Amino acid sequence: EEEEVLHSELSLPQDGVLLSRGQIISRIKESFASQSGIQTVALVGIGGVGKSTIARKYARELNPRIIWEINAESRVT
């Protein structure tokens, strides 16, 4: 039986435009490695500094079967 796949592309800028932020990605990896059970990491900062882009880059590097992106800008979103 073939598995149904829901796919939504998480956009990332091209590599030449995107800052690598390797140190931040490494800190996220370290945070997840040191936790057990349900794992969370919060990226906090003013709008436009690249929090969503960093999270998307991290998620894409993991190559998981499922990625959830949750918009918490307001109660509605």
Secondary structure, DSSP 8 states (H G I E B T S, - for coil): --------------TTTS---HHHHHHHHHHHHT--SS-------STTSSHHHHHHHHHHHH--S-------SSS--
